[in-house]
Amino acid sequence: MTYETILVEREDAVGIVTLNRPKVLNALSVQLLTELIDALEELDRDPEVRAIALVGSDRAFAAGADIGEMADATSIDMLRNNQFAGLERIAHFVTPVVAGVSGYALGGGCELAMACDLIVASETATFGQPEINIGVIPGAGGTQRLTRAVGKALAMDMVLTGRSISAVEARDAGLVARITAPEAWREETLAVCRTIATKSPIALQIGREAVNAAFETTLAAGIMFERRAFHVLFSSDDKREGMTAFVEKRAPAFSGS
C-alpha cells in the first residue's frame, strides 16, 4: 500500500516504518496516525516479520501532535476523532516494536515512543510532554506511561512545567533502553530489531505480555502470570529447538511454533 506520511520498508525479518512529514517535524496528524497504525498492523500480521523498527529523522522522531488540526476542535470533535486510540493497539501486537529516536520526541511524539516496547535514542534526543504550555495535558498515555517509566516526581515535573529531558536523563530515569552517537541511532535501532528477529516468535510474544503485565497487576499476580507463561512455552517446538541447539552447541532455528 502507498502512504503519503510514512515510508515502509522490509529488511529480511525486520519491518521499518519511517515517519515522513519533515517540514513539520513529523507532527502527528490524523492522516499520519491512521497510516501508521495501518502499516504497523499489516507488518504485525506478516509471519515473516519478526521485529518492527519505528523511526523518524535525525532532527525529529515526532515533535508532537498536529496542533493546527486541534486548534479549533471542540471536546466533541476530539471524542469523535479519538485519533490517539490506535496507539493502544501496539501493546497487543505479536511483533515487538522498537522506537528509534533522534532529536525531538515531544508531546504525542514522546507518547508514541513510549507506546513501543523499547526506545533506542541518539545523544541528541529530547523527550517531553509540553502540552501544559498550550492549555491542555497529555492525551495519548503521557501521564500514565511516563509516570510508570520514570516515577511520579519526574513525571509531575515534566507534565506540570513542560520541561523536556535529555537522552541521558531519560535513560537514567528508565525511559530509554540504549543511547548511541548521533550518527549511529538508526543502525543501532535496526541492530536491536535484527537481534530480536533471531529469537523465538512465540517466546517474544509471551515475554512482551509478561513484562506488560507487571504494570497492570500486583507482584503476586504478575509472578503467577510469568510462571504459567513459562510453563506454556515448554509445549512449543521452539523450546525443544532452543534447548536442543544449546546442548548441541549450535545456533537455534526457531519456527514460531
N, C-alpha and C positions, 0 to 999 in steps of 0.2 A: 504494500500500500504506500502511496506517495503522501508525505506530510509536508506542511508549509512551515512549521515552527520547530520541528525536531529533525534530527538525522538518525537513521537506524542502520547499523552495520552488524555483521557477524564475523567473528574471527574464531574459526573452529567451534569449540563448545561455549564460547563467550559471546553474548549479545551485548552490543554497545549502543546506548541511546545518548545522543548529544543534544542538549537544549540549544536552540539556534535562533535567538532573537537578539543578535549582537548590538543593534542600535539602541535597545532599551535594556541592556544588561540582563537579558533573558527574563524580563519581567513575566510573571506567571499569569498570562491572560486566560480567559475561559477556553479559547481555542487551543492554546498550548497544553493546558491541563487535560483537556479532552483527548488530544492527540497522544499525549504522554501516556495516560492510563491505557488507552487502546493499544499502543505499541508494547508497553510493558506486559499487558495481559497476553498479547499474541506470543511474545517471547516466552512467557511463563508456560504457555500451553505446548510449546515445542519441546518434545522429549530430547532433542539433540542439543538444546541449550541448557547448560548446567550452572551457569552463573551470568549475572547481568551487571554491567557497569553503567552507571548513570552519571554523566559528566556535563560540565558547561565549558566555558572558555578560560583562558589564562586570567582574564580580567574579572570574570564573574561566573560563579555557579548559577546563582539567580539572586538579583538584588531585591526581590520581594514580589508581592502581588502587583498586578497592573492597576495602579491607583486611578488612572484615567477611566477605567471601566467602573470603578466603585464610587467615584466622587458624587454622583447624583443618585446613587442607588438608595432605595428605602429598605427597611428591615424585611418587608415582604418580598422585594426583589431578591435579596440575599437568601431568604428562605427558599424561594423557588429555584434559584440557580444552584444553590448548595454546591458550589464549584469545587470545594476542597474535600468533599466526601470521598472522592475517588482515592485519595491518599491512604485511606484506611484499608483499601484492598491489598496494598503492598504487603502488609503484615500476614496476610493469608495466602501469599504466593507459595508455590512449591519451590521455586527457584530463588536462591539468595540474591539480594540486590546490594551492590557496593556503590556508595556515593564517592565520586572523586571531586574534591572541592578546591578550587583556586580562586583567589580574590573574594568577592562579596558573596556571602550566604546570609542574607538578611530577611527578616520577616518570613514570608511564605517560602523563601529560598532556604532559610535555616530549617523551617518545619519540614520541607521536602527532604532535605538531607537526613534529618532525624527519623523520618519515616522509613528510611533504608536500614539495612541490617548493620552496617558499619560504615564509618567515614574515614577515607584517606584524604589528608589535607596537605596542600602546599604550605610552605612557610609564610606565604602571602595571604593565606585565608583569613577572613574576618567573619565572625559569627555574631548575630544579634537579632533581637526582637524589638525593633524601634517603633512598633505600632502606637505606643503611648504618645509619640510626637505628633500624630495626626488624629488624636482623639479617640482611638479605639484600643483594643487589646489583641493579642494573637488569637486567630480563629481557626487554625489548622493543626492544632495539637501543641502549640508552643508552650502554653502554661503547664501542660501535663507532661509531655515528653522531656522538655527541658528540665523541669523540676526533678523528674526521675533520674535523669542523666547526671546533673551537676549538683543537686541538692537545693533545699529551699532558699538558703541565703543568697547564693549567686543568682538563682532564677529570679528571686524578688528584685535584686539589684538590676538585672537586665530588663525585666518586664516593666518595672516602675520608673526607671530612669532612662531607658532606651540605650544604655551603654552596650557597646559591642566588645567582644573579646578576641584576642589573637588566637592563632592556631595553637601556640604553646599553652596558653591559659586554658583553651578548650580541651587539649589533651590532658593536661594536669587535673582538670576537673572531671574527666571521664566522658566527655562528649565525642572526642576524636580518638580513633584507634592508632593511626600512624601519621607522622609528619615527614614530608620529603622536601628536597630542594625545589625551588620554583620551576626548574626545567624538567623535573622528574615525576611530578604528581600524576600525570595521565598514565605513564608507563607503570608506575607503582600500583595504581588502581587496577590496571589490566593484569599485572602480575599477581595481585591478590585473587582476582577472578580466575586466572588460569590455575592457580593452586587449588582453589575451591572446586573447580571443574574436574579435578582428578579424583575427588573423593566420592564416596557412595551417595548417589542422589537421595536414597531413602533415609540414610543416616543424616544427611544435611537437612532434609525436611523436618525430621523429628527433633534434631538438635536445635533448630530455629524455634520450633514450637516450645521446647522445654525452656530455653532462655527467655522467650517472651512470657512464658507462664510465670516467671519469677516476679514480673511486675504486676501480676493480677491476683496472686494467691498468697496465703500465709506460707511461712517456711515449711511447716509440716506438710501442707498440701502440695507444695512445689516439690519437695523431696519424693513424695509418693508418686507424683506425675512423672518425675525423672526416672524413678525405679521401674515403673511399669513400661515406660518408653524404652528403657534399656533392655528389659526382658523381651519386648516385642521384636526388637532387632535381631534377636537370636534365632528367629524363624526366617530370616531373609537370606537369599542367595549371596548377597554382598557380604554378610557377616562371615559366611563359610569361605568365600573367596578371599576376604581380607585376612582372616586368621591363617588360612592355608598358605597364602602368599608370604605372610610373616614367618611362618615355620620354614618354608622353602627358600627364604631369603631372596625373594623376587618382588617386583612391583605388582600390586594387585590390578586386575582388570575388572572394574565394577560395572555391573549391568543395570543397576537401578531396580533390581527385583529381589 
